[in-house]
């Protein structure tokens, strides 16, 4: 698991609309919540994605944006986003490039907050650093057997 103060690994992934995103390009737009989830359409992942969707106004007021990452392809993400009216990018990581880069010993963070200012009391971390997002899902989980491929 990434520790506070660890340099965040770069990635280059495609979203549900075919648009390429790197960590650098996402951070150029400001603070970011990057969250990882195992699969589209599963009950827990659907609830998590819909929670981020429903919190959109609060997140905008906090000047935060949300981006999800999972191993499914862009077509699956497109269907998932359309079915649940998701209002943020879902990045396809079929080779698990980012999933593996943001994990340690097979345990992944649910979410990471990046910010473009130094840490402050009650704040998040510098844009090039990461630590666990503590708002809604503040647990790490082990991949399911079907994710370990």
C-alpha positions in Angstrom: 0.0 0.0 0.0 1.3 3.5 -0.8 2.4 5.3 2.3 2.0 9.0 3.0 4.9 10.8 1.2 5.4 8.1 -1.4 5.8 9.3 -5.0 2.6 8.4 -6.8 3.1 6.1 -9.7 2.3 7.4 -13.2 -0.1 5.6 -15.5 -1.6 6.0 -18.9 -5.2 4.6 -19.2 -8.3 5.0 -21.4 -11.7 6.0 -19.9 -15.2 4.8 -20.9 -15.3 7.3 -23.8 -11.9 6.3 -25.2 -10.1 9.4 -23.9 -6.5 8.8 -22.6 -5.6 9.9 -19.1 -2.3 10.0 -17.3 -1.9 10.8 -13.6 0.0 14.0 -14.7 -2.9 15.1 -17.0 -5.5 14.5 -14.3 -3.5 16.4 -11.7 -3.0 19.3 -14.1 -6.8 19.9 -13.6 -6.5 20.1 -9.8 -7.2 17.9 -6.7 -8.3 14.4 -7.4 -9.7 11.3 -5.7 -8.4 8.3 -7.5 -10.3 5.2 -6.4 -9.8 1.6 -7.3 -12.6 -1.0 -7.5 -12.7 -4.7 -8.5 -15.4 -4.8 -11.1 -18.3 -3.0 -12.8 -21.8 -4.0 -11.8 -21.0 -5.8 -8.5 -23.2 -4.7 -5.6 -20.4 -3.1 -3.5 -18.7 -1.4 -6.4 -22.0 -0.1 -7.7 -22.8 1.3 -4.3 -19.4 3.0 -4.1 -19.6 4.5 -7.6 -23.2 5.8 -6.9 -22.0 7.3 -3.6 -19.4 9.3 -5.5 -22.0 10.3 -8.0 -24.4 11.4 -5.3 -21.6 13.3 -3.5 -20.7 15.2 -6.6 -21.9 18.6 -5.4 -20.1 18.3 -2.1 -16.9 17.2 -3.9 -17.1 20.1 -6.3 -17.5 22.5 -3.3 -14.4 20.8 -1.8 -12.6 21.3 -5.2 -12.2 17.5 -5.6 -12.8 15.4 -8.7 -13.3 11.7 -8.8 -11.8 9.1 -11.2 -12.4 5.4 -10.8 -10.0 2.6 -12.0 -10.7 -1.1 -12.5 -9.6 -4.0 -14.7 -12.6 -4.0 -16.9 -12.4 -2.7 -20.5 -13.7 0.7 -21.7 -16.9 -0.9 -23.1 -17.8 -2.4 -19.7 -17.1 1.0 -18.1 -19.3 2.8 -20.7 -22.2 0.5 -19.9 -21.7 0.7 -16.1 -21.5 4.6 -16.3 -24.6 4.8 -18.5 -26.7 2.4 -16.4 -25.9 4.3 -13.2 -25.6 7.9 -14.6 -22.0 8.2 -13.3 -20.6 11.7 -13.8 -16.9 11.0 -13.7 -14.3 9.0 -15.7 -13.8 5.3 -15.2 -10.3 4.2 -16.4 -9.8 0.8 -17.9 -6.8 -1.1 -16.6 -7.1 -4.6 -18.1 -3.4 -5.2 -17.7 -3.6 -4.0 -14.1 -0.8 -1.5 -14.6 -2.2 1.0 -12.1 -3.8 -1.6 -9.9 -0.4 -3.3 -9.3 1.5 0.0 -9.0 -0.8 1.2 -6.2 -0.8 -2.0 -4.3 1.6 -3.8 -1.9 1.5 -7.5 -1.2 -1.8 -7.8 -3.1 -3.6 -5.3 -1.0 -5.0 -2.2 -2.7 -6.3 1.1 -1.3 -9.9 1.9 -2.0 -9.1 5.6 -2.7 -6.3 8.1 -2.8 -6.6 11.8 -2.6 -4.1 14.0 -4.5 -4.0 17.8 -3.9 -1.8 20.5 -5.3 -1.0 22.1 -1.9 1.2 20.9 1.0 -0.6 18.9 3.6 -2.3 20.9 6.3 -4.4 20.0 9.4 -7.4 18.1 8.2 -6.1 18.4 4.6 -5.0 15.9 2.0 -1.5 15.6 0.6 0.6 17.2 -2.0 -0.3 16.4 -5.6 2.7 14.2 -6.0 2.1 12.3 -2.9 -0.6 9.9 -1.8 -2.3 8.5 1.2 -5.5 6.7 2.1 -8.8 8.6 1.4 -10.6 8.6 4.7 -14.1 9.8 3.8 -16.3 6.9 2.8 -14.3 3.7 2.1 -11.3 3.7 4.3 -10.3 0.1 4.1 -7.9 -1.9 2.0 -9.0 -5.2 0.6 -7.5 -8.3 -1.0 -8.3 -9.1 -4.6 -10.9 -11.7 -5.2 -9.6 -15.0 -6.8 -10.9 -13.9 -10.2 -8.9 -10.7 -10.0 -5.6 -12.4 -9.4 -5.1 -13.4 -13.0 
